Amino acid sequence: MLSKEEVKHIAMLARIGVSEDEVESYQQTLSAVLDSFKELQNLDTEEIASIGHITGRTGEARIDRDESFGTEGEKAIQENFPDSEKSFLKVKSVF
């Protein structure tokens, strides 16, 4: 079972706040999840062929093309956007 310090460390890495009451619950829950992965590591997969992608496609890229929503679609986006000025959509500063 994971220790309380390990649970707190994982919570810090995930950037989530965990109260002392939650730590005990997470100890059990996370330990059960990790135990499930340990079981998967013990499976014999020597005779199973590896696949790169479930569809079998390799090296295919989608065509990069411009698809317009039309003026009606653009207006709907602008109406649902929290802040705009003229025809520009305003976003919070990144830096």
PEDA-V193461 format. One record per pair of residues at least 24 apart in sequence whose C-alpha atoms are under 7 Angstrom apart, sorted by the first residue. I is the first residue (numbers start at 0). J is the second residue. If there is no record, write none. Layout:
I,J  I,J
//
This chain:
0,26  0,27  0,30  1,26  1,30  2,26
//
